[in-house]
Amino acid sequence: MIVGGIDGCRKGWLYIYYTKGTYAYKVIEHLSELMEWKNKAARILIDMPIGLTTKTFTRTIEAKMRKELGRRSATVFNAPVRAAVYSQSKAEARAVNKEITGKSLSEQSLNITPKIKELDTFITQTGNQFKFYESHPEICFKHLSGDIVLSKKATATGINERLSILRQYDTRVDAVYDTILTREIRKHVKRDDIVDALCLCL
């Protein structure tokens, strides 16, 4: 069984996975590169919305996550409706989203829309060949530590706090983090991308 965590990064996607007792990783530009694992037993947690609102289905998980994260609720963005994801412009996406939900879209939500579209398309095209589960690193960190991590993950303190939490479960996370940090440049993969993908993998 391959278990993995995927977080979006500037180059594309950071995929950290664990199989046969060993951690490994890949930075991929497109999710289609995961096809090399086609038909292999794999369970993947990904920090990206799955299951988008339509005129006949309303997504409600964001409200539950915000309630659970309390003072860190701002880390949860509203996922755009499916029609907005496939819109041709930000203006159209905002208009479509408002028509269906009564709410526009934040710039943060619009910025991740291309990745939401890529994931939605990939899942639609590949069916059940991959077991993708939507996840949220801050929720995971809360349950791994027993409390909400209040420091922002982009800060040195936030990174160290989160690595300390993961280290309680597997001391090898430091080596994985350091390897990726050394091999990948920051304009492609940020420090918090590594920590988030590690958390989802673990």
C-alpha positions as CSV (number, residue, x, y, z in Angstrom):
1,M,0.0,0.0,0.0
2,I,1.2,3.5,-0.9
3,V,0.1,6.3,1.3
4,G,0.7,9.8,0.4
5,G,0.1,13.5,1.0
6,I,-0.2,16.1,-1.7
7,D,0.0,19.9,-1.4
8,G,-0.1,22.4,-4.1
9,C,3.1,24.3,-4.7
10,R,4.3,27.0,-7.1
11,K,5.7,24.4,-9.5
12,G,2.6,22.3,-9.4
13,W,2.2,19.7,-6.7
14,L,4.4,18.3,-4.0
15,Y,3.7,14.6,-3.4
16,I,5.3,12.9,-0.4
17,Y,4.6,9.2,-0.1
18,Y,5.4,6.3,2.1
19,T,5.7,2.7,1.0
20,K,7.6,-0.4,2.2
21,G,8.8,1.5,5.2
22,T,10.4,4.3,3.3
23,Y,9.5,7.9,2.6
24,A,10.0,9.4,-0.9
25,Y,8.7,12.4,-2.8
26,K,8.2,13.9,-6.2
27,V,7.5,17.5,-7.4
28,I,5.1,17.1,-10.3
29,E,3.8,19.8,-12.6
30,H,0.5,18.0,-13.4
31,L,-1.5,15.3,-11.5
32,S,-1.5,13.2,-14.7
33,E,2.1,12.3,-13.7
34,L,0.5,10.1,-11.0
35,M,-0.6,7.7,-13.7
36,E,2.6,5.7,-13.1
37,W,0.9,4.5,-10.0
38,K,-2.2,3.4,-11.9
39,N,-3.8,0.3,-10.5
40,K,-1.5,0.2,-7.5
41,A,-3.0,0.3,-4.1
42,A,-2.7,3.9,-3.0
43,R,-4.5,6.2,-0.5
44,I,-3.7,9.9,-1.0
45,L,-4.7,12.8,1.2
46,I,-4.8,16.1,-0.8
47,D,-5.1,19.7,0.4
48,M,-7.7,20.6,-2.2
49,P,-11.5,20.6,-2.4
50,I,-13.2,17.5,-3.7
51,G,-16.9,17.5,-4.3
52,L,-18.0,20.9,-5.5
53,T,-21.3,22.7,-5.1
54,T,-23.7,22.5,-8.0
55,K,-27.3,23.7,-8.4
56,T,-28.5,20.4,-6.9
57,F,-25.7,19.8,-4.3
58,T,-24.5,22.2,-1.6
59,R,-21.0,21.7,-0.1
60,T,-21.1,22.4,3.7
61,I,-17.7,21.2,5.0
62,E,-16.1,24.7,5.2
63,A,-18.4,25.8,7.9
64,K,-17.6,22.7,10.0
65,M,-13.9,23.2,9.5
66,R,-14.0,26.8,10.5
67,K,-15.9,26.0,13.7
68,E,-13.3,23.3,14.6
69,L,-10.3,25.6,13.9
70,G,-11.7,28.6,15.9
71,R,-9.1,31.4,15.8
72,R,-7.4,29.7,12.8
73,S,-10.6,29.6,10.8
74,A,-9.2,32.1,8.3
75,T,-7.1,29.2,6.9
76,V,-10.2,27.7,5.3
77,F,-11.3,29.2,2.0
78,N,-14.7,28.7,0.4
79,A,-14.5,26.3,-2.5
80,P,-15.9,27.7,-5.7
81,V,-18.9,26.0,-7.3
82,R,-18.2,23.6,-10.1
83,A,-19.5,26.0,-12.8
84,A,-17.2,28.7,-11.5
85,V,-14.2,26.4,-11.6
86,Y,-14.8,25.9,-15.3
87,S,-15.5,29.6,-16.1
88,Q,-13.3,31.5,-18.5
89,S,-12.4,34.4,-16.3
90,K,-12.3,35.5,-12.7
91,A,-15.2,37.9,-13.3
92,E,-17.3,35.1,-14.8
93,A,-16.4,32.8,-11.9
94,R,-17.5,35.4,-9.3
95,A,-20.8,36.0,-11.1
96,V,-21.6,32.3,-11.5
97,N,-20.7,31.6,-7.9
98,K,-22.9,34.4,-6.7
99,E,-25.8,33.2,-8.8
100,I,-25.7,29.7,-7.3
101,T,-24.7,30.5,-3.7
102,G,-25.4,34.1,-3.2
103,K,-21.8,34.7,-2.4
104,S,-18.9,35.9,-4.5
105,L,-15.4,34.4,-4.3
106,S,-12.3,35.7,-2.5
107,E,-9.0,36.3,-4.3
108,Q,-7.6,33.3,-2.3
109,S,-10.3,31.0,-3.6
110,L,-9.8,32.3,-7.2
111,N,-6.1,31.7,-7.0
112,I,-6.5,28.0,-6.3
113,T,-9.3,27.5,-8.8
114,P,-6.9,26.2,-11.6
115,K,-5.7,23.5,-9.2
116,I,-9.2,22.6,-8.1
117,K,-10.2,22.3,-11.8
118,E,-7.1,20.1,-12.5
119,L,-8.0,17.8,-9.6
120,D,-11.7,17.6,-10.5
121,T,-10.8,16.8,-14.1
122,F,-8.3,14.2,-13.1
123,I,-10.7,12.4,-10.7
124,T,-13.4,12.5,-13.4
125,Q,-11.1,11.0,-16.0
126,T,-9.5,8.3,-13.8
127,G,-12.6,7.2,-11.9
128,N,-11.7,5.1,-8.8
129,Q,-8.2,4.2,-9.9
130,F,-6.9,6.5,-7.1
131,K,-8.2,6.9,-3.6
132,F,-8.1,10.6,-3.1
133,Y,-9.4,12.1,0.2
134,E,-9.8,15.8,0.7
135,S,-7.9,16.9,3.8
136,H,-6.8,20.1,5.5
137,P,-3.4,20.2,7.2
138,E,-4.4,22.5,10.0
139,I,-7.2,20.1,11.0
140,C,-4.8,17.2,10.9
141,F,-2.2,19.1,13.0
142,K,-5.0,19.9,15.6
143,H,-5.9,16.2,15.9
144,L,-2.3,15.0,16.0
145,S,-1.4,17.5,18.7
146,G,-4.7,17.7,20.6
147,D,-4.9,21.4,20.1
148,I,-5.0,24.1,17.5
149,V,-1.6,25.3,16.3
150,L,-1.9,29.1,16.5
151,S,1.4,30.2,14.9
152,K,1.2,30.9,11.2
153,K,2.8,28.1,9.2
154,A,4.8,30.5,7.0
155,T,6.8,31.6,10.0
156,A,9.9,29.9,11.4
157,T,8.0,29.3,14.7
158,G,5.1,27.8,12.8
159,I,7.3,25.4,10.8
160,N,9.2,24.3,14.0
161,E,6.0,23.8,15.9
162,R,4.5,21.6,13.2
163,L,7.6,19.6,12.7
164,S,7.7,19.0,16.5
165,I,4.2,17.6,16.3
166,L,5.0,15.3,13.4
167,R,8.3,14.2,15.1
168,Q,6.2,12.7,18.0
169,Y,4.9,10.1,15.5
170,D,7.9,9.5,13.3
171,T,11.4,11.0,13.9
172,R,12.3,10.5,10.3
173,V,10.2,13.5,9.2
174,D,13.2,15.8,9.9
175,A,15.3,14.0,7.3
176,V,12.5,14.1,4.8
177,Y,11.9,17.8,5.3
178,D,15.7,18.6,5.1
179,T,16.1,16.5,1.9
180,I,13.3,18.3,0.1
181,L,14.4,21.7,1.4
182,T,17.9,21.1,0.1
183,R,17.0,19.7,-3.3
184,E,14.1,22.0,-4.2
185,I,14.4,25.8,-4.7
186,R,12.0,28.0,-2.7
187,K,10.4,29.5,-5.8
188,H,9.1,26.0,-6.6
189,V,8.5,24.5,-3.2
190,K,8.1,26.6,0.0
191,R,8.8,25.3,3.5
192,D,5.2,25.2,4.5
193,D,4.4,23.2,1.4
194,I,6.8,20.5,2.7
195,V,5.3,20.5,6.2
196,D,1.8,20.3,4.9
197,A,2.4,17.4,2.5
198,L,4.4,15.6,5.2
199,C,1.5,16.0,7.6
200,L,-1.0,14.6,5.1
201,C,1.3,11.7,4.3
202,L,1.8,10.8,8.0
